[in-house]
Amino acid sequence: MLASIASRGTQQVWTVPMKLLHLDSSIQGDASASRRLSAAIVEQLRGSDASLEVRYRDLAAAPLPHITLPGLAREAAVSVLDEFLAADIIVIGAPMYNFGLPTQLKAWFDHILIAGKTFRYGEQGVEGLAGGKRVVVALSRGGIYAASSPMAANEHAEAHVRAMLGFIGITDLTFIVAEGVAFGEEVRAAAMEGALAEVKAIGVHAQAA
C-alpha cells in the first residue's frame, strides 16, 4: 500500500512504508524476557517511523509444522516464506532453551532457508539471496554465556542465528541480549534494564541491497 507523497523539487514521489515482521517463540507468555524485549524493540522502531507496517507471528501459540519435502510446496509454507521475503525488518524474540533455539523458532528458519529462494549454490560457493534486510534479535538466556564466561562454548542460540542469517546474505544484524535471567529477581532486573537501554538506541534505517 502506498503511504504518502513526498515532494522532490517540483516532482512528487510516492513513498512505500517499510514492512516489519515481528516473531516471538517463547513458551512463557507474559513471563517471557524475550517477548518483553521484542515488543520494546518493535515499539521503539514504530516510534522512529510511524508508517511501519507490522505483521506479527507467535510461533509458540501457532507452531509451524516441521518441514517435509511435500510440505514445502503447500500454501502455508509458501506464505511463511513470502511473508519473510516481503519484510524489510525482522524482529525475533529468541529465548535460549537447553543451549539452543526453541524448536518452534528452528521450524520457522527451516521454512525460510530454501535453496533457490533465499540462497543458492554456484561456482563460487553459496550465495545468499536475502540481503538488504535488517534483523534485530531479542535474545534471553537463563545463565551467563558471554564470551568471558566458562559456559561460552555451550552457547548455540546466538551462534546458530548468526550462521543461518549470514548464510542467506543478511549482514545487518543486531542482538539485544539479556542473560542471567534465571539467577534471581535482582540479576534478572539488572539484565532487563541493560537490554532495554540498548533498545532505546535503535532507530529505523534501510540497508542498501
Disulfide bonds with the S-S distance in Angstrom:
none
